[in-house]
Amino acid sequence: MKILLLGGTGAMGVHLSKILAEQGRHVSVTTRRAKERTGNITYLTGSAKELGFLTRLLQEKWDVIVDFMIYNEAELEQRVEMLLDATEQYIFISSARVYDNSAEWIKESTTRLLDTIEDKEYLAKREYALTKARQENILKKNKNTNWTIVRPYITYSEQRLQLGTLEKEDWLFRALEGKTIVFSEDLKEKVTTLTYGYDVAKSIAALMGQEKSLGESYHITSSGSYTWQELLGVYLDVFEEIKGSRPTVIFLGLKDFIKLQGGRYQIIYDRMYHRKFDNEKINEFVDVGSFVEAKAGLTNCLKEFLVSPHFQNINWRSEGIKDRLAGEHTSLLRIEGALNKLKYALFRYVI
């Protein structure tokens, strides 16, 4: 089987390419940085967002194309025909954030925000959940049905550990600096579902070549659901076990948390909802019961991360506000770059 992963160098794509290679499949992965071939994995240097590069790739015929790229609607409209024509199965990575609020376990037939929400200001936005739903519609209205829509929810890994809308750079960095974690009072009791990235990847692999999956949508999530308060407790327990101290946490009201963190629509129209998923549909192709249980998975991933911590860019504006709220300080010598020092100082001491 000949498989093309567009933008497949992220955490989920890396898992998927390894799984497919171990199955003896031939995998080509687009990457903006040159990488040497590894076994059955070939790396194609170029940006899959660049239409000329993509067109050259799609002159070949592929058994499966998995699309991890982040498009706007016009970009997908421009590409959809050539993507569908170049493969037997086009797997589009959408998001389980497309679903509306539901008091029941979420199924693939659960209504989507785009179809039910009446917030005109929100509907006018190109917010992630709405964009993904609109892109699903682009596929559904196409004459070809050789597509499969995959809707992951919150995924975690050894390098990605989320808390509500906070990435590890927003909360774990502070803990390692001996600072107070700042979280949301309103989110802590909301029920959520986290899934290990490897389990999502193996489920995508299981859908490949399945004729029954064509023209269908599947969310891929673990079965266990927990409050953010419970998951925060897991993080704190692991941190205390490894580092010998338990971080302090302060909780903000919703308005103040949104002002601090941003992501207003993601919070209001996703994280403020209870998210529990019925996985019967994807379970036909993969044993969801074999997925890593979230508390155990987060424990293992955090322990591994703490062996050799590495963070992406830190938001020093946000850090200044958090330090002001917690009555804490960061030495300007700790902050790289004059602009970052200025942002921190302004929001810690002035604004």
C-alpha positions in Angstrom: 0.0 0.0 0.0 1.3 3.4 -1.0 0.5 6.1 1.5 1.0 9.9 1.5 1.0 11.9 4.8 0.6 15.6 4.2 2.1 17.5 7.1 2.8 14.3 8.9 5.7 15.4 11.0 3.6 16.4 14.1 3.2 14.1 17.1 0.2 12.2 15.6 1.8 11.9 12.1 5.1 10.6 13.6 3.2 7.8 15.4 1.2 7.0 12.3 4.2 6.8 9.9 6.0 4.4 12.3 2.9 2.2 12.7 2.4 2.0 8.9 6.1 1.3 8.3 6.1 -1.5 10.9 3.1 -2.9 9.0 5.3 -3.0 5.8 3.5 -0.2 4.1 5.3 2.4 2.0 4.9 5.8 3.5 5.8 9.2 2.1 5.7 12.2 4.5 5.9 15.9 3.5 8.3 18.0 5.5 9.6 21.5 5.2 13.0 20.3 6.5 15.1 17.7 4.7 15.2 14.3 6.4 16.8 11.1 5.4 14.7 8.1 4.5 14.1 5.6 7.4 13.1 2.1 6.4 9.8 2.3 4.7 9.4 6.0 5.4 10.4 8.5 2.7 10.5 12.2 3.4 9.5 14.7 0.7 10.9 18.1 1.2 8.5 21.0 0.6 5.4 22.7 1.9 2.2 20.8 1.2 0.4 24.2 1.5 2.3 25.3 -1.6 0.1 24.5 -4.6 2.9 23.7 -7.0 4.6 21.3 -4.7 1.3 19.6 -3.9 0.3 19.4 -7.6 3.6 17.5 -8.4 2.9 15.1 -5.6 -0.6 14.4 -6.8 0.5 13.5 -10.3 1.2 10.1 -8.7 -1.6 7.8 -7.7 -1.8 7.0 -4.0 -3.7 4.3 -2.2 -4.3 6.6 0.8 -3.7 10.3 1.5 -3.9 11.5 5.1 -4.2 15.2 5.3 -2.9 16.9 8.6 -2.7 20.3 7.0 -4.5 23.3 8.4 -6.3 25.0 5.5 -8.7 27.9 5.3 -11.9 27.0 3.4 -10.8 28.6 0.1 -7.6 26.6 0.2 -9.4 23.3 0.6 -11.9 24.2 -2.1 -9.0 24.8 -4.4 -7.4 21.4 -3.7 -10.3 19.1 -3.0 -10.8 17.8 -6.6 -7.1 17.0 -7.1 -6.8 15.4 -3.7 -9.8 13.1 -4.2 -8.7 12.3 -7.8 -5.2 11.3 -6.7 -6.2 8.6 -4.2 -8.4 5.7 -3.5 -9.0 7.1 0.0 -8.6 10.6 1.3 -8.5 10.8 5.1 -9.3 14.4 6.3 -8.3 15.3 9.8 -11.2 17.3 11.3 -11.9 17.8 15.0 -14.4 16.6 17.6 -14.7 20.3 18.5 -17.2 20.5 15.7 -19.9 19.0 18.0 -22.5 21.1 19.7 -23.1 20.8 23.4 -24.7 17.5 24.4 -26.1 16.1 27.6 -25.8 12.6 26.1 -22.7 10.7 25.0 -21.5 12.2 21.8 -22.1 10.1 18.6 -21.0 11.0 15.1 -24.7 11.9 14.5 -24.7 14.5 17.3 -25.4 18.0 15.9 -22.6 20.3 15.0 -22.1 23.8 16.3 -22.2 25.1 12.7 -25.7 23.7 12.2 -27.3 24.7 15.4 -25.6 27.7 17.1 -27.4 31.1 16.9 -24.5 33.3 17.9 -24.1 35.5 14.8 -20.9 37.0 16.0 -19.4 33.6 16.4 -20.8 32.3 13.1 -19.1 35.2 11.3 -15.7 34.0 12.6 -13.3 31.6 11.0 -12.8 29.9 14.3 -11.3 26.4 14.3 -14.4 24.3 15.0 -16.5 26.2 12.5 -13.8 26.0 9.8 -13.4 22.3 10.3 -17.2 21.8 10.0 -17.3 23.9 6.8 -14.5 21.9 5.4 -16.4 18.7 6.2 -19.3 20.2 4.1 -16.9 20.8 1.2 -16.2 17.1 1.2 -19.8 16.0 1.7 -21.0 18.1 -1.3 -18.4 16.7 -3.6 -19.5 14.1 -6.2 -16.7 11.8 -5.1 -17.2 9.9 -1.8 -13.7 8.4 -1.5 -13.1 10.4 1.7 -13.1 9.5 5.4 -13.5 12.2 8.0 -11.6 11.7 11.3 -12.4 13.8 14.3 -9.9 13.5 17.1 -10.5 15.4 20.3 -7.8 16.5 22.8 -4.7 14.4 22.3 -1.7 14.2 24.6 1.8 12.9 24.3 5.2 13.0 25.9 5.6 16.5 24.5 2.0 17.8 24.8 0.3 18.0 28.1 -2.8 20.2 28.2 -4.8 21.6 31.1 -8.1 23.1 29.8 -6.9 25.4 27.1 -3.4 25.7 28.6 -0.5 24.1 26.9 2.4 22.9 29.0 4.2 26.2 28.3 1.3 27.9 30.1 1.2 25.9 33.3 4.0 23.3 33.6 6.7 25.8 32.8 5.5 27.8 35.9 5.5 24.7 38.1 9.1 24.0 37.1 10.1 27.6 37.9 8.6 27.2 41.4 5.7 29.5 40.4 1.9 29.3 41.0 -0.2 27.6 38.3 -3.2 29.8 37.2 -6.3 28.0 36.0 -10.0 28.5 35.6 -12.5 28.0 38.4 -15.3 27.4 35.8 -13.4 24.8 33.8 -12.2 22.6 36.7 -15.5 20.7 37.1 -16.2 20.3 33.4 -15.9 16.7 32.1 -13.4 16.1 29.3 -11.8 13.3 27.3 -8.1 13.0 26.5 -6.6 10.4 24.2 -3.0 9.3 23.7 -1.7 10.4 20.3 -0.5 6.8 19.5 -4.0 5.4 20.0 -5.5 8.0 17.5 -2.7 7.1 15.0 -3.4 3.4 15.2 -7.1 4.0 14.7 -6.4 6.1 11.6 -4.2 3.2 10.3 -7.1 0.8 11.0 -9.4 2.8 8.7 -7.1 2.6 5.8 -8.3 0.5 2.9 -11.7 0.0 4.6 -14.3 0.5 1.9 -17.0 0.7 4.5 -15.4 3.8 5.9 -15.7 5.8 2.7 -18.1 8.7 2.9 -18.2 8.4 6.7 -17.1 10.4 9.8 -15.5 8.9 12.9 -14.4 10.5 16.1 -11.4 8.8 17.7 -11.4 9.2 21.5 -10.8 7.2 24.6 -13.8 5.9 26.6 -12.8 7.4 29.9 -13.9 10.9 30.9 -12.7 13.0 33.8 -13.1 16.5 35.2 -10.2 18.9 34.6 -9.9 19.0 38.4 -9.1 15.2 38.5 -6.6 15.6 35.7 -5.0 18.5 37.4 -4.6 16.3 40.5 -2.8 13.7 38.3 -0.4 16.3 37.1 0.2 17.6 40.7 0.7 14.1 42.1 3.3 13.2 39.5 5.1 16.5 39.9 5.3 16.1 43.6 6.5 12.5 43.3 9.3 13.5 40.9 10.3 16.9 42.1 9.5 16.6 45.8 7.2 19.7 46.0 3.5 20.2 45.1 2.8 23.3 43.0 0.3 25.9 44.2 -2.8 26.6 42.0 -5.0 29.6 42.0 -8.3 29.7 40.1 -9.7 32.7 38.2 -13.3 33.4 37.2 -14.2 32.8 33.6 -14.0 36.4 32.4 -10.6 37.0 33.9 -9.3 33.6 32.7 -10.4 34.4 29.1 -8.8 37.9 29.4 -5.6 36.3 30.5 -5.5 33.3 28.2 -7.5 34.3 25.1 -9.3 31.6 23.2 -12.7 32.9 24.1 -14.7 30.8 21.6 -12.7 27.6 22.3 -13.5 28.0 26.0 -17.2 29.0 25.6 -18.1 26.6 22.8 -16.0 23.6 23.8 -14.1 23.5 27.1 -17.2 24.7 29.0 -19.1 21.7 27.6 -19.0 18.3 29.2 -17.3 16.1 26.5 -18.0 12.3 26.7 -17.9 10.2 23.6 -19.6 7.0 22.4 -16.9 5.1 20.4 -19.1 2.3 19.0 -18.6 3.4 15.4 -14.7 3.4 15.4 -14.7 0.3 17.6 -15.7 -1.7 14.5 -12.1 -1.2 13.2 -10.0 -0.9 16.3 -10.4 -2.1 19.9 -11.0 1.2 21.8 -10.7 -0.9 25.0 -7.0 -1.2 24.2 -6.5 2.5 24.4 -4.3 3.8 27.2 -6.4 5.0 30.1 -6.0 8.8 30.4 -4.8 9.1 34.0 -2.1 6.4 33.5 -1.1 7.8 30.1 -0.8 11.3 31.4 1.2 10.0 34.4 3.7 8.2 32.1 4.0 11.1 29.6 4.6 13.7 32.3 7.2 11.5 34.0 9.0 11.1 30.7 8.8 14.8 29.9 10.3 15.7 33.3 13.4 13.6 32.6 14.4 16.2 30.0 12.0 19.2 29.9 11.9 21.2 26.8 9.4 24.1 26.1 8.4 26.0 23.0 8.1 29.8 23.2 6.9 31.3 26.4 4.2 34.0 26.4 5.9 36.6 28.6 2.9 39.0 28.5 0.9 36.2 30.1 3.6 35.4 32.5 3.7 39.0 33.7 0.0 38.9 34.4 0.2 35.6 36.2 3.1 36.7 38.4 1.1 39.9 39.3 -1.9 37.8 40.2 0.2 35.4 42.3 2.5 38.0 43.9 5.5 36.5 42.2 8.4 37.8 40.2 10.7 36.6 37.3 14.2 38.0 37.0 14.6 39.8 33.7 17.9 37.9 33.3 15.7 34.8 32.9 13.9 36.2 29.9 15.4 36.1 26.4 15.1 39.0 24.1 14.5 42.7 24.8 10.9 42.7 23.6 10.0 39.8 25.8 11.6 41.6 28.8 9.6 44.7 28.0 6.3 42.7 27.7 6.9 41.0 31.0 7.8 44.2 32.8 4.8 46.1 31.5 2.2 43.5 32.3 3.8 42.6 35.7 4.4 46.1 37.0 2.6 48.7 34.9 -0.5 47.6 33.0 
